[in-house]
């Protein structure tokens, strides 16, 4: 990827896209190291909340970026945990700064109000994933339940481990389940299914309520084609003819193969359905 605006200034100081990597506590930092105290709860307990967004056309105000929705997610968690509110204007300033160089931003907040923004590129194989679909592995043992599923916290170990387990088996994503053996979500996104003209997604109990998920639900309701949010029992899963997962970065990706203990199941990566989801997540199709 070619970085836009390769040489810019902050408070009169010239920095380059080669040296500037992160924004932390009100200012850009050169390099990719961050210094925090050994006793910081963020280090000891994963006490942070974060959200990851895709920046379209280097603009936070682009409909696809959904900047306000991501800020609302952070604000909800900060208030729920009774943490110090960050300087939202400073967060906006840092994200605007980083958005000139990176198409993906991770915004992290600390309990004392500090902000930390990292940038990265889109996955190098994203086009291939969207065209050919991916393989997903089902965590049938239920070993990797999400901690505080209603919030995106720094304690992301279970999802990271689940994805590592999936990758060791040749899959790209893991599918998490609950004690009732219902499918919940993937390690990085929301599950979607299709059969006989109807969209399905698991209900929001026990899952992370994703930004892309919210946009799709609203958009489908607006065109009088509401999504069915019933639990994904094994009976329902067997009835689905197409599977996808979504998040704010990849938009929508078909799942073409499911790895299970008993046997693998193949699905058709329907491009028309995938494109429909992508248009909603990217802001090409508005919710109202």
Rosetta blueprint (number, residue, H / E / L):
1 X L
2 X L
3 X L
4 X L
5 X L
6 X L
7 X E
8 X E
9 X E
10 X E
11 X L
12 X L
13 X E
14 X E
15 X E
16 X E
17 X L
18 X L
19 X L
20 X E
21 X E
22 X E
23 X E
24 X E
25 X L
26 X L
27 X E
28 X E
29 X E
30 X E
31 X L
32 X L
33 X L
34 X L
35 X L
36 X L
37 X L
38 X L
39 X L
40 X L
41 X H
42 X H
43 X H
44 X H
45 X H
46 X L
47 X L
48 X E
49 X E
50 X E
51 X E
52 X E
53 X E
54 X E
55 X L
56 X E
57 X L
58 X L
59 X E
60 X L
61 X L
62 X L
63 X L
64 X L
65 X L
66 X L
67 X H
68 X H
69 X H
70 X H
71 X H
72 X H
73 X H
74 X H
75 X H
76 X H
77 X H
78 X H
79 X H
80 X H
81 X L
82 X L
83 X L
84 X L
85 X L
86 X L
87 X L
88 X H
89 X H
90 X H
91 X H
92 X H
93 X H
94 X H
95 X H
96 X H
97 X H
98 X H
99 X H
100 X L
101 X L
102 X L
103 X L
104 X E
105 X E
106 X E
107 X E
108 X E
109 X E
110 X E
111 X L
112 X L
113 X L
114 X L
115 X E
116 X E
117 X E
118 X E
119 X E
120 X E
121 X L
122 X L
123 X L
124 X L
125 X L
126 X H
127 X H
128 X H
129 X H
130 X H
131 X H
132 X H
133 X L
134 X E
135 X E
136 X E
137 X E
138 X E
139 X L
140 X L
141 X L
142 X L
143 X L
144 X L
145 X L
146 X L
147 X L
148 X L
149 X L
150 X L
151 X L
152 X L
153 X E
154 X L
155 X L
156 X L
157 X H
158 X H
159 X H
160 X H
161 X H
162 X H
163 X H
164 X H
165 X H
166 X H
167 X H
168 X H
169 X L
170 X L
171 X L
172 X L
173 X E
174 X E
175 X E
176 X E
177 X E
178 X L
179 X L
180 X L
181 X L
182 X L
183 X E
184 X E
185 X E
186 X E
187 X L
188 X L
189 X L
190 X E
191 X E
192 X E
193 X E
194 X E
195 X E
196 X L
197 X L
198 X E
199 X E
200 X E
201 X L
202 X L
203 X L
204 X L
205 X L
206 X L
207 X L
208 X L
209 X L
210 X L
211 X H
212 X H
213 X H
214 X H
215 X H
216 X H
217 X H
218 X H
219 X H
220 X H
221 X H
222 X H
223 X L
224 X L
225 X L
226 X L
227 X L
228 X E
229 X L
230 X L
231 X L
232 X E
233 X L
234 X H
235 X H
236 X H
237 X H
238 X H
239 X H
240 X L
241 X L
242 X E
243 X E
244 X E
245 X E
246 X E
247 X E
248 X L
249 X L
250 X L
251 X E
252 X E
253 X E
254 X E
255 X E
256 X E
257 X E
258 X E
259 X E
260 X L
261 X L
262 X L
263 X L
264 X L
265 X E
266 X E
267 X L
268 X L
269 X L
270 X L
271 X H
272 X H
273 X H
274 X H
275 X H
276 X H
277 X H
278 X H
279 X H
280 X H
281 X H
282 X L
283 X L
284 X L
285 X L
286 X L
287 X L
288 X L
